[in-house]
């Protein structure tokens, strides 16, 4: 008996906590898009970016990529500069899909990319991680798993961007196998895989095929994975990015093309210049995917913010960043492309700045009709840190945004004129039947917002949002449950990882794409 | 020499700090309004609120108010219930002004109320005050002055709501004289005066007349002051509020009518019910002003949020609050009325919650096309506290919002294709001529956002936004300068205050309006 008791207590303790949150829901944007550019401005940006592609072009590294451009009719210089004329851009844009479904291994977790649907993604990419228990440290595999678990736990998150953090304790050439395996086993939500080089992209696709129980051939028309590639602004596409994108497109998987355009550093110090450059570079990447495989699912990415012109430090959640998030949507819609944008912050602390910057970017992204909103939970320090506390606070903001996007129910029963008559002037509605029927689910319930009066709040320890977030991510992890996955597929994934590690360690990582046609 | 030196040093020290911020600017909303209600829903709310006014009516306290309603043709019951039929409401609404100017004593500080202009107002009304130096305490006159000075200092603030806080150390019946005097001398921005009873409203108008060098008669067509009145939801208008509004309207000064409609407490626990009640009550107050003086400047106020249905505690910055801010704008525009809304938070700390709640409400208010956005800087704890730190942080958010609302400059020069050619693929734009010409004023400059990298931020003391705000309000106060005012008028204001105090202490405060015709 004495050995069983502690176990039971521990279990009971875990079961007492239940994260109360809105269900996973498909959010559709019913607001008119915020359009900071008028028609003339939009056209000038469009035309100027086509001028850029025609006259200046983009430098491309990688012979296989240059071959694709050449074969499609682009002008390829000896210096690796690729120029696309208007006609060719137009031709490539004629085959894009305005929306597509990204299939999760659990069908209910699939997401629509485009079609006015809004998806919020977990932070991705930081080299460091922070929480209030273990402080700031280099990204590592244990924390990677924790982030995936948290992303699985919060219903506001419907996808993962490329690698939630860089697990710097794992070997560079094989860590993508470990992270994809974690994404496929600790979560049933869709994810973007790192596509640095074709080998990584192909591995991710093969692992998704295993998890989904499909062949690569069957998956060709069933996008299950995506990768985000960056253009190295200004005007440079390197082979690692090009090959990752080409491989994904060849496999019928999705590519998000995102120029990394910080105004004043990678672009002119103007919104006009940044948008032209972003647009030219994004279209260039989009064209590449369509040259590889017309109709391949592809997303227009925008990542335009400004730097602090005194120090060169990147800034996020600025008015410029918010406006660029809106303007990017105008451009993406012009080309009938789904739109990826972000909700970021540059703050060093999980404080008011972290929240207001994220909100500024988030509202810009939502009102700009972003379809994939990256980094929407947990991004800190301009992308150098993934934060558990900020992840929780951001999840609260996203639940709130979900509430804003839910359609309103307005009818005579909801209005309740009879209840008003019953209550009378100066009364209150707490006890009336109309309220009693509804009070349990009347309003969006917060996950960490604290609305106690000051006295009670003081008595409860005067915990600020950050302290409450520390408690919540710990409780959430304590009750986290791994989603179901057929044990055979799980086993197959593990052996795929083991075999590939052996092969990569022996022969190196494949770099060039295998262009399936 | 020894006596002069410290003084010189102190002066130099003060002069070294200059608050870098955008200039005072008139912000026009160029975005399409966010419209959560479709046409049918809007019409149902409109019709239901007219049903409410026709069938149930509003309880009114105060014989002079009942007289006005009776004379205008309303049905006035012995129980003080006033019912307005559709025709009468329509008739009253036919005389409202869609926009008007509220004149400041310094002409450049005048604001347009309506016409798609957005104005952000300082916190008003809290009984308590908080800052990180002196902590939480009851509202007092010294802190009142500090708030007015801070409001004067931040360019994002263009008006003051009714009393920045309640100066509880001053006598209740005469404190309005002291606060109006402070508003008129420590600031040159427009303000709302407390209109609790006609006497206070009349005093405020007379003091404005002195400060502006006008007679009351001349001021009749020059609104210089406003008051916000609340309907005591549900369905009750008390004499203090009614008389304040009637007096202001009679004088040609502006009235903001704001039902205080917390869903689940003062209204049914539904958005539909709250909006119907808000609309009925707001229109009721609007009608009163037009009955007193057709064409009197009046503003449609919305203040709908929800309570925590478990504790009854009010919540702000919730999705419901944000949506109500948008929906209120749809209703106000339907009646061609300027629209007042708010940006509030329920947080007990100046933390991430304070910021994200305020942003949620603020974006709702801005995208809902609010013209007067109350409590936009410094409001805490659901209105129980005015906070100096939050004021600074909110000012930063408002400057940012101002940046979002500024028109974009998009032309070939701004785009800078030549600069892109000059920099070339993979280069950077820091040193190029296009950047050098612009870098000083390229981007919105923050007042407290910190974009340093983590190492430098740690070296600088790892100060979070709140700590930086504490520093900034102190520095701001240290260099605050009283705006110019003709010494004779200043003197006249002081003697008006002294004389009125004597009279009020002797004869009491006038309660009923003097209806100038």
Interface residues (C-beta under 8 A of the other chain):
Chain A: X30 X31 X32 X33 X34 X35 X36 X37 X41 X44 X45 X48 X51 X52 X55 X56 X58 X59 X81 X136 X232 X234 X235 X236 X263 X264 X265 X266 X267 X268 X269 X270 X271 X272 X273 X275 X276 X277 X306 X308 X309 X311 X312 X313 X314 X315 X317 X318 X319 X320 X322 X323 X327 X346 X347 X348 X349 X350 X351 X352 X353 X354 X355 X356 X357 X358 X359 X360 X363 X364 X367 X381 X382 X384 X385 X393 X396 X397 X400 X401 X402 X403 X404 X406 X408 X409 X410 X411 X412 X414 X415 X416 X417 X419 X420 X421 X423 X424 X425 X426 X427 X428 X429 X430 X432 X434 X435 X438 X439 X440 X442 X443 X444 X446 X448 X449 X450 X451 X452 X453 X454 X457 X458 X462 X464 X465 X466 X469
Chain B: X30 X31 X32 X33 X34 X35 X36 X37 X41 X44 X45 X48 X51 X52 X55 X56 X58 X59 X81 X136 X232 X234 X235 X236 X263 X264 X265 X266 X267 X268 X269 X270 X271 X272 X273 X275 X276 X277 X306 X308 X309 X311 X312 X313 X314 X315 X318 X319 X320 X322 X323 X327 X346 X347 X348 X349 X350 X351 X352 X353 X354 X355 X356 X357 X358 X359 X360 X363 X364 X367 X381 X382 X384 X385 X393 X396 X397 X400 X401 X402 X403 X404 X406 X408 X409 X410 X411 X412 X414 X415 X416 X417 X419 X420 X421 X423 X424 X425 X426 X427 X428 X429 X430 X432 X434 X435 X438 X439 X440 X442 X443 X444 X446 X448 X449 X450 X451 X452 X453 X454 X457 X458 X462 X464 X465 X466 X469
